[in-house]
Amino acid sequence: MTVNYMWYLVPLLIAVSLVYAGTRQEAMPAVLRHGVKTLVWIVVFMGIIAVILQVLDAFT
């Protein structure tokens, strides 16, 4: 049985976002809002890096 290790990224990103937000905020609604914003920021940043790496790979 083959495991796609990319599925481990989802709970890891959620946990990192919530812990980071929890260090900045105290109220639960604020933690969740900040956690979602951080999660989106991380995913977009990783996507940009992935696109740059794909472009660099295409030219080598």
C-alpha positions as CSV (number, residue, x, y, z in Angstrom):
1,M,0.0,0.0,0.0
2,T,1.5,3.3,-1.1
3,V,1.2,6.4,1.1
4,N,1.2,9.8,-0.4
5,Y,3.2,11.8,2.1
6,M,1.7,15.1,0.9
7,W,-1.4,14.2,3.0
8,Y,0.7,14.7,6.1
9,L,1.2,18.3,5.1
10,V,-2.5,19.2,5.7
11,P,-2.6,18.6,9.5
12,L,0.9,19.9,9.9
13,L,0.0,23.2,8.2
14,I,-3.2,23.5,10.3
15,A,-1.3,22.8,13.5
16,V,1.5,25.2,12.7
17,S,-1.0,28.0,11.8
18,L,-3.1,27.5,15.0
19,V,0.0,27.4,17.3
20,Y,1.4,30.5,15.7
21,A,-1.9,32.3,16.0
22,G,-2.3,31.2,19.6
23,T,1.0,32.8,20.5
24,R,-0.3,36.1,19.1
25,Q,-3.9,36.2,20.2
26,E,-5.9,35.1,23.3
27,A,-9.5,35.0,22.3
28,M,-10.6,31.8,20.4
29,P,-12.3,33.7,17.5
30,A,-9.2,35.8,17.0
31,V,-7.0,32.8,17.1
32,L,-9.1,31.1,14.4
33,R,-9.2,34.1,12.2
34,H,-5.4,34.7,12.5
35,G,-4.8,30.9,12.0
36,V,-6.8,30.9,8.7
37,K,-4.9,34.0,7.5
38,T,-1.6,32.4,8.4
39,L,-2.6,29.1,6.7
40,V,-3.5,30.9,3.5
41,W,-0.2,32.8,3.6
42,I,1.9,29.7,4.1
43,V,0.0,27.8,1.2
44,V,0.4,30.7,-1.2
45,F,4.1,31.1,-0.3
46,M,4.7,27.4,-0.8
47,G,2.8,27.5,-4.1
48,I,5.0,30.4,-5.4
49,I,8.1,28.5,-4.4
50,A,6.8,25.4,-6.2
51,V,6.1,27.4,-9.4
52,I,9.6,28.9,-9.3
53,L,11.1,25.5,-8.9
54,Q,9.1,24.1,-11.8
55,V,10.1,26.9,-14.0
56,L,13.8,26.5,-13.1
57,D,13.5,22.7,-13.7
58,A,12.0,23.3,-17.1
59,F,15.0,25.3,-18.2
60,T,17.7,22.9,-17.0
